[in-house]
């Protein structure tokens, strides 16, 4: 009788497959060459080790200060660890590179190319974070911003009933046809989150073209709830593959084999979420133009947080703008690179070079975390910082609560990033959208119910402690 120890003695890895295999072997009394042939059909494939050395990657970034250098050093270490992932064949970092998690996690401003593999952790939860531009001709910038503020939606959750946009039938059909997207929650979010912008660094910006003087509307946001749900599922599937295929690989870098059934379905789901996200921008732009009665002169968009395919190569861009036309099947114009609310948005063109892998930066990036930046501003009130950094522009927060982690000083120096775009031949600047004003979510959690409840509990504890102290003082007296 063959036992599990016999299989282990043959150097076979233990696992759930042992039970069925042993039952089959002993029922049929397999031995000799017949036994070996059977084991070859059921034993797990050998696991894939990490690469002995990291795949080299291109650094399109330089530092002028110790803080910037420390940022680059961490990004470099993280990329070196990531580039040992067995599927990876090339990589690059952009001038806006900054950490986005523990060592080994793809940084913001990072591009990683994998063969026949989709890494959900490398596009992150904000799938298809993107920017759309609409030229509204000679519309009054203030009127555009005022109308947009009435029509847009920032913060958590979706739009209330009565203010929702219609989900196009073809997009809904794609959601229903894909197992990754066809859930009650996903479909509900696809309807409710359409025309919403979320929070963080997402914005609605109004400015004026340097070249034409036309008023331009630019929005920045991603796939909201539907994308976050897809990412969560993708990470679970990738983790199952990681355990079976490459246990040494960091969980953040787990992958779905692109040619597997799961991989093909996930790729299709990514394209549907991309289509939904474009519509998420478009419905806001159409609503603003319609309410203004403005004629749209020009409109184009690009994502900067997605996976792009070229044959069997999958380009994972985490905050990097695609420049090569092969990455964007619906290209209708140049690319859009915002910097911060007080600086012009860059309109750029470019091509693939040896060092950029077909990409440019997506913005200015950060040298400090949000918390680190807030600590650096201790001693100044939020109102003082806001007044100083938004002088000359109409800066607004949707929730009327200033978020200093989204003010210009929270980001890298815009002029230096722009100069590095030129120094590393990443793109050619063909126009600038100079700022009139900008809307961002702001610190919506300032008045959130959970925070009010927490503050109320803290106040109650303090009052109880003070009361107890008073009682003790009276007793002592």
C-alpha positions as CSV (number, residue, x, y, z in Angstrom):
1,X,0.0,0.0,0.0
2,X,1.4,3.4,-1.0
3,X,1.2,6.1,1.7
4,X,1.7,9.8,1.9
5,X,5.2,9.2,3.2
6,X,6.1,7.2,0.1
7,X,5.1,10.2,-2.1
8,X,7.1,12.6,0.1
9,X,10.1,10.2,-0.1
10,X,9.8,10.6,-3.9
11,X,10.3,14.4,-3.5
12,X,6.7,15.2,-4.3
13,X,5.1,18.3,-2.6
14,X,2.3,17.6,-0.2
15,X,-1.1,19.1,-0.7
16,X,-4.8,18.5,-1.2
17,X,-4.0,16.3,-4.2
18,X,-2.5,13.6,-2.0
19,X,-5.9,12.2,-0.8
20,X,-7.4,11.6,-4.2
21,X,-4.1,10.4,-5.7
22,X,-3.5,7.8,-2.9
23,X,-7.0,6.5,-3.2
24,X,-6.7,6.0,-7.0
25,X,-3.2,4.4,-6.6
26,X,-4.3,1.9,-4.0
27,X,-7.6,1.1,-5.5
28,X,-5.9,0.2,-8.8
29,X,-2.8,-1.2,-7.2
30,X,-0.5,1.0,-9.4
31,X,3.2,0.4,-9.3
32,X,6.3,0.6,-11.3
33,X,6.2,2.6,-14.6
34,X,2.4,2.8,-14.5
35,X,2.6,4.5,-11.1
36,X,5.2,6.9,-12.3
37,X,3.1,7.7,-15.4
38,X,0.1,8.4,-13.3
39,X,2.0,10.6,-10.8
40,X,3.3,12.7,-13.7
41,X,-0.3,13.5,-14.7
42,X,-1.5,14.6,-11.2
43,X,1.4,16.0,-9.4
44,X,1.6,19.9,-9.1
45,X,3.8,21.7,-11.6
46,X,7.1,22.9,-10.1
47,X,6.7,26.3,-8.5
48,X,8.4,29.3,-10.1
49,X,11.2,30.9,-8.0
50,X,12.0,34.6,-7.9
51,X,14.5,35.7,-10.5
52,X,18.1,35.4,-9.2
53,X,18.7,39.1,-10.1
54,X,16.3,42.0,-10.6
55,X,15.5,42.9,-14.2
56,X,17.1,46.3,-14.9
57,X,14.8,49.2,-15.1
58,X,15.1,52.8,-16.3
59,X,15.2,55.8,-14.0
60,X,13.7,58.9,-15.5
61,X,14.1,61.0,-12.4
62,X,16.7,63.1,-10.5
63,X,16.9,64.7,-7.0
64,X,17.7,68.3,-6.0
65,X,17.2,67.9,-2.2
66,X,17.9,65.3,0.5
67,X,14.1,64.6,0.8
68,X,13.8,64.0,-2.9
69,X,16.9,61.7,-2.8
70,X,15.4,59.7,0.1
71,X,12.2,59.3,-1.9
72,X,14.1,58.0,-4.9
73,X,16.2,55.7,-2.7
74,X,13.0,54.0,-1.4
75,X,11.4,53.8,-4.8
76,X,14.6,52.2,-6.2
77,X,14.7,49.6,-3.4
78,X,11.0,48.8,-4.0
79,X,11.5,48.4,-7.7
80,X,14.6,46.2,-7.3
81,X,12.5,43.9,-5.1
82,X,9.6,44.0,-7.5
83,X,11.8,43.3,-10.6
84,X,12.6,39.9,-9.3
85,X,9.0,38.8,-9.9
86,X,9.3,35.8,-12.4
87,X,6.9,37.4,-15.0
88,X,8.7,40.7,-15.3
89,X,10.7,41.6,-18.4
90,X,11.1,45.5,-18.2
91,X,10.4,48.5,-16.0
92,X,10.8,52.2,-15.6
93,X,10.1,55.1,-13.1
94,X,9.0,58.6,-14.0
95,X,9.8,62.0,-12.4
96,X,6.7,61.8,-10.3
97,X,7.8,58.5,-8.7
98,X,6.9,58.1,-5.0
99,X,6.2,55.1,-2.7
100,X,2.8,53.5,-2.7
101,X,3.1,50.8,-0.1
102,X,5.7,48.5,1.5
103,X,8.9,47.6,-0.2
104,X,8.3,45.6,-3.4
105,X,5.1,47.5,-4.2
106,X,5.0,49.3,-7.6
107,X,5.4,53.0,-6.9
108,X,3.3,55.8,-8.2
109,X,5.0,56.8,-11.5
110,X,6.1,53.2,-12.1
111,X,5.8,51.1,-15.3
112,X,6.3,47.3,-15.1
113,X,6.1,45.0,-18.1
114,X,5.2,41.4,-17.6
115,X,4.9,38.5,-20.1
116,X,1.5,36.7,-20.3
117,X,0.6,37.9,-16.8
118,X,-1.8,40.5,-15.3
119,X,-0.9,41.8,-11.9
120,X,-3.9,43.4,-10.2
121,X,-1.7,44.9,-7.5
122,X,0.1,46.8,-10.1
123,X,-2.9,48.7,-11.3
124,X,-4.2,49.1,-7.8
125,X,-7.8,49.7,-6.5
126,X,-8.3,52.9,-8.5
127,X,-8.5,51.1,-11.8
128,X,-8.3,53.5,-14.8
129,X,-7.8,56.7,-12.9
130,X,-7.8,59.1,-15.7
131,X,-8.3,62.7,-17.0
132,X,-10.7,64.1,-19.5
133,X,-10.5,67.5,-21.2
134,X,-13.3,69.5,-22.9
135,X,-12.8,72.8,-24.7
136,X,-15.8,75.0,-24.0
137,X,-14.8,77.8,-26.3
138,X,-15.1,81.3,-24.9
139,X,-17.3,80.4,-22.0
140,X,-16.8,82.4,-18.8
141,X,-14.5,80.4,-16.5
142,X,-16.3,81.4,-13.3
143,X,-19.6,80.4,-14.8
144,X,-18.2,77.0,-15.8
145,X,-16.8,76.4,-12.3
146,X,-20.1,77.5,-10.7
147,X,-22.2,75.2,-12.9
148,X,-19.7,72.3,-12.5
149,X,-19.9,72.6,-8.7
150,X,-23.7,72.2,-8.8
151,X,-23.5,69.2,-11.0
152,X,-20.5,67.2,-9.8
153,X,-20.3,64.9,-6.8
154,X,-17.3,64.3,-4.5
155,X,-16.9,62.2,-1.4
156,X,-17.9,58.6,-0.5
157,X,-20.9,56.7,-1.9
158,X,-22.9,57.5,-5.0
159,X,-25.4,60.0,-6.2
160,X,-28.8,60.2,-4.6
161,X,-31.9,59.1,-6.5
162,X,-33.2,61.8,-8.7
163,X,-29.6,63.0,-9.5
164,X,-28.2,59.9,-11.1
165,X,-27.1,59.6,-14.7
166,X,-28.4,56.8,-16.9
167,X,-26.1,53.8,-17.2
168,X,-25.7,53.1,-21.0
169,X,-27.3,49.8,-22.0
170,X,-24.2,48.5,-23.7
171,X,-22.1,49.0,-20.6
172,X,-24.7,47.4,-18.4
173,X,-24.8,44.4,-20.8
174,X,-21.1,44.0,-20.5
175,X,-21.3,44.1,-16.7
176,X,-24.0,41.4,-16.7
177,X,-22.0,39.2,-19.2
178,X,-18.8,39.1,-17.0
179,X,-18.7,37.0,-13.8
180,X,-16.3,39.5,-12.2
181,X,-18.8,42.4,-12.7
182,X,-22.2,40.7,-12.6
183,X,-23.2,41.1,-8.9
184,X,-26.0,43.1,-7.4
185,X,-23.5,45.3,-5.6
186,X,-21.3,45.9,-8.7
187,X,-24.3,46.8,-10.9
188,X,-25.8,49.0,-8.2
189,X,-22.5,50.9,-7.9
190,X,-22.2,51.1,-11.7
191,X,-25.5,53.1,-11.6
192,X,-25.0,55.2,-8.4
193,X,-21.4,56.1,-8.8
194,X,-21.7,57.3,-12.4
195,X,-20.9,61.0,-12.4
196,X,-18.9,60.9,-9.1
197,X,-15.3,61.8,-8.5
198,X,-14.4,60.4,-5.1
199,X,-11.8,62.1,-2.9
200,X,-8.1,62.3,-2.5
201,X,-6.3,63.9,-5.4
202,X,-9.2,63.8,-7.7
203,X,-10.4,67.2,-9.0
204,X,-12.5,69.3,-11.4
205,X,-10.3,72.0,-12.9
206,X,-11.2,75.0,-15.1
207,X,-8.5,76.9,-16.9
208,X,-7.7,78.8,-20.1
209,X,-5.6,77.5,-23.0
210,X,-2.3,79.3,-23.5
211,X,-2.6,78.7,-27.3
212,X,-6.2,79.7,-28.0
213,X,-7.5,81.5,-24.9
214,X,-10.4,79.0,-24.8
215,X,-11.9,77.9,-21.5
216,X,-11.2,74.3,-20.7
217,X,-12.7,71.8,-18.3
218,X,-10.6,69.0,-17.0
219,X,-11.7,66.2,-14.6
220,X,-9.6,63.7,-12.8
221,X,-11.0,60.5,-11.2
222,X,-11.2,56.8,-11.7
223,X,-13.6,53.8,-11.7
224,X,-14.9,54.4,-8.1
225,X,-16.9,51.4,-6.6
226,X,-17.0,49.2,-9.6
227,X,-13.3,49.3,-10.1
228,X,-12.6,48.8,-6.4
229,X,-14.8,45.7,-6.4
230,X,-13.0,44.3,-9.5
231,X,-9.6,44.9,-7.9
232,X,-10.6,43.1,-4.8
233,X,-11.7,40.0,-6.8
234,X,-8.6,40.2,-9.0
235,X,-6.3,40.2,-6.0
236,X,-8.1,37.1,-4.5
237,X,-7.8,35.2,-7.8
238,X,-4.1,36.3,-8.2
239,X,-3.3,35.1,-4.7
240,X,-4.7,31.7,-5.4
241,X,-2.5,31.4,-8.4
242,X,0.5,32.8,-6.5
243,X,0.2,30.1,-3.8
244,X,0.2,27.4,-6.5
245,X,2.6,28.9,-9.0
246,X,5.1,31.1,-7.1
247,X,4.9,31.2,-3.3
248,X,8.1,33.2,-3.1
249,X,6.5,36.1,-5.0
250,X,5.3,39.0,-2.8
251,X,1.4,38.9,-2.4
252,X,1.3,42.5,-3.8
253,X,2.9,41.2,-7.0
254,X,0.7,38.1,-7.5
255,X,-0.5,37.5,-11.0
256,X,-3.3,36.0,-13.0
257,X,-1.9,34.0,-16.0
258,X,-3.2,36.0,-19.0
259,X,-4.0,33.0,-21.1
260,X,-6.0,31.2,-18.4
261,X,-9.8,31.4,-18.4
262,X,-9.6,33.7,-15.4
263,X,-7.1,35.9,-17.1
264,X,-9.1,36.3,-20.2
265,X,-12.2,37.1,-18.2
266,X,-10.3,39.6,-16.0
267,X,-8.9,41.3,-19.1
268,X,-12.4,41.7,-20.5
269,X,-13.6,43.1,-17.1
270,X,-10.8,45.7,-17.2
271,X,-11.9,46.9,-20.6
272,X,-15.5,47.2,-19.4
273,X,-14.4,49.2,-16.3
274,X,-12.3,51.4,-18.7
275,X,-15.4,52.0,-20.8
276,X,-17.5,52.8,-17.6
277,X,-14.8,55.2,-16.3
278,X,-14.7,57.1,-19.6
279,X,-18.5,57.5,-19.3
280,X,-18.1,58.6,-15.7
281,X,-16.1,61.6,-17.0
282,X,-18.2,62.1,-20.1
283,X,-21.6,62.4,-18.4
284,X,-20.2,65.3,-16.2
285,X,-18.7,67.1,-19.1
286,X,-21.9,66.8,-21.2
287,X,-24.0,68.0,-18.3
288,X,-21.8,71.1,-17.8
289,X,-21.7,71.9,-21.5
290,X,-25.5,71.4,-21.7
291,X,-26.4,73.6,-18.8
292,X,-24.1,76.3,-20.1
293,X,-25.4,76.0,-23.7
294,X,-21.8,75.8,-24.8
295,X,-20.6,74.1,-28.0
296,X,-17.8,71.6,-27.3
297,X,-14.8,72.5,-29.5
298,X,-12.6,69.6,-28.6
299,X,-12.6,66.6,-26.2
300,X,-10.1,63.9,-25.4
301,X,-9.0,61.8,-22.4
302,X,-6.3,59.4,-21.2
303,X,-6.0,57.0,-18.3
304,X,-2.8,56.8,-16.2
305,X,-3.6,53.9,-14.0
306,X,-4.2,50.8,-16.0
307,X,-2.8,47.7,-17.8
308,X,-2.0,48.0,-21.5
309,X,-1.4,45.1,-23.8
310,X,1.0,44.7,-26.7
311,X,1.0,41.1,-27.9
312,X,1.9,38.9,-25.0
313,X,3.4,41.8,-23.0
314,X,1.2,43.6,-20.3
315,X,2.3,47.1,-19.4
316,X,1.2,47.9,-15.9
317,X,1.2,51.7,-15.4
318,X,0.7,52.9,-11.8
319,X,0.3,56.6,-12.3
320,X,2.0,56.9,-15.7
321,X,0.6,58.5,-18.9
322,X,0.6,56.3,-22.1
323,X,2.2,58.1,-25.0
324,X,2.4,55.4,-27.6
325,X,-0.8,55.2,-29.7
326,X,-0.8,51.4,-29.5
327,X,-1.9,51.7,-25.8
328,X,-5.0,53.7,-26.5
329,X,-7.5,52.4,-29.1
330,X,-9.7,55.5,-28.8
331,X,-7.1,58.2,-29.0
332,X,-8.5,61.6,-30.2
333,X,-5.9,64.1,-29.1
334,X,-2.7,64.7,-27.1
335,X,-2.2,63.6,-23.5
336,X,-3.0,65.5,-20.3
337,X,-0.6,65.9,-17.3
338,X,-1.8,67.9,-14.3
339,X,0.7,69.2,-11.7
340,X,-1.3,70.9,-8.9
341,X,-4.3,73.2,-8.6
342,X,-2.2,76.4,-8.8
343,X,-0.1,75.3,-11.9
344,X,-1.0,74.9,-15.5
345,X,-2.1,71.4,-16.8
346,X,0.4,70.3,-19.4
347,X,-0.9,69.1,-22.8
348,X,1.8,66.9,-24.3
349,X,2.7,64.7,-27.2
350,X,5.5,62.1,-27.4
351,X,6.6,58.7,-28.6
352,X,8.3,55.6,-27.3
353,X,12.0,55.8,-26.4
354,X,14.3,53.2,-25.0
355,X,14.0,54.6,-21.5
356,X,10.3,55.7,-21.2
357,X,8.8,52.4,-22.5
358,X,6.1,54.5,-24.2
359,X,5.0,56.5,-21.1
360,X,5.3,59.9,-19.4
361,X,4.6,61.0,-15.8
362,X,1.0,61.5,-14.7
363,X,1.5,64.5,-12.5
364,X,3.8,65.9,-9.9
365,X,3.9,63.1,-7.3
366,X,4.8,63.5,-3.6
367,X,8.1,63.5,-1.6
368,X,6.2,63.1,1.7
369,X,3.1,61.2,2.7
370,X,-0.1,63.1,3.4
371,X,0.6,62.7,7.2
372,X,4.2,63.7,6.8
373,X,3.2,66.8,4.9
374,X,0.7,67.8,7.5
375,X,3.4,67.5,10.2
376,X,5.7,69.7,8.2
377,X,3.0,72.5,8.4
378,X,2.6,72.5,12.1
379,X,2.5,76.0,13.5
380,X,0.3,77.4,10.7
381,X,-3.5,77.2,10.5
382,X,-5.2,75.5,7.6
383,X,-6.7,78.8,6.7
384,X,-3.3,80.5,6.6
385,X,-1.8,77.8,4.4
386,X,-4.8,77.8,2.1
387,X,-4.7,81.6,1.6
388,X,-1.0,81.5,0.9
389,X,-1.0,78.6,-1.6
390,X,-4.1,79.4,-3.5
391,X,-3.5,83.1,-4.1
392,X,-4.7,84.1,-7.5
393,X,-7.0,81.1,-8.2
394,X,-10.5,80.2,-7.3
395,X,-9.8,77.1,-5.2
396,X,-12.8,75.3,-3.6
397,X,-13.4,72.2,-1.5
398,X,-16.7,70.4,-2.1
399,X,-17.3,69.8,1.6
400,X,-16.0,73.3,2.6
401,X,-13.2,71.7,4.7
402,X,-9.7,72.5,3.7
403,X,-7.4,69.5,3.0
404,X,-3.9,70.8,3.2
405,X,-2.6,67.4,1.9
406,X,-4.0,68.4,-1.5
407,X,-2.6,72.0,-1.6
408,X,0.3,72.7,-4.0
409,X,3.1,72.3,-1.4
410,X,2.0,68.7,-0.8
411,X,3.4,67.8,-4.2
412,X,6.8,67.9,-5.8
413,X,8.0,71.1,-7.3
414,X,6.0,71.5,-10.5
415,X,8.8,73.4,-12.4
416,X,11.3,70.6,-11.6
417,X,8.9,67.9,-12.8
418,X,8.3,69.8,-16.0
419,X,12.0,70.2,-16.5
420,X,12.6,66.5,-16.0
421,X,10.0,65.7,-18.6
422,X,12.2,67.6,-21.0
423,X,15.5,66.4,-19.7
424,X,14.6,62.7,-20.0
425,X,12.8,63.2,-23.4
426,X,9.5,61.9,-22.0
427,X,7.2,64.2,-23.9
428,X,6.9,67.5,-25.8
429,X,4.7,70.2,-24.2
430,X,2.3,71.5,-26.9
431,X,-0.1,73.7,-24.8
432,X,-0.8,74.6,-21.2
433,X,-4.2,75.0,-19.5
434,X,-3.6,77.9,-17.1
435,X,-5.6,77.7,-13.9
436,X,-8.7,79.7,-13.2
437,X,-10.0,77.5,-10.4
438,X,-10.4,74.0,-9.1
439,X,-12.8,71.9,-7.0
440,X,-11.6,69.0,-4.8
441,X,-13.4,66.9,-2.2
442,X,-11.6,68.5,0.8
443,X,-11.5,66.9,4.2
444,X,-15.0,65.3,4.0
445,X,-14.2,63.2,7.1
446,X,-14.0,66.3,9.3
447,X,-17.8,66.3,9.8
448,X,-18.2,62.5,9.2
449,X,-20.7,60.8,11.6
450,X,-18.0,58.4,12.9
451,X,-15.6,61.3,13.6
452,X,-18.3,63.3,15.5
453,X,-19.2,60.2,17.5
454,X,-15.5,59.7,18.3
455,X,-15.1,63.4,19.4
456,X,-18.3,63.2,21.5
457,X,-17.0,60.1,23.3
458,X,-13.7,61.8,23.9
459,X,-15.5,64.9,25.3
460,X,-17.6,62.7,27.5
461,X,-14.6,60.9,28.9
462,X,-12.9,64.2,29.6
463,X,-16.0,65.6,31.3
464,X,-16.3,62.5,33.5
465,X,-12.6,62.7,34.4
466,X,-13.0,66.4,35.3
467,X,-16.1,65.7,37.4
468,X,-14.3,62.9,39.2
469,X,-11.4,65.3,39.9
470,X,-13.8,67.9,41.3
471,X,-15.5,65.4,43.6
472,X,-12.1,64.2,44.9
473,X,-11.1,67.9,45.6
474,X,-14.3,68.5,47.4
475,X,-13.9,65.3,49.5
476,X,-10.3,66.3,50.3
477,X,-11.4,69.8,51.4
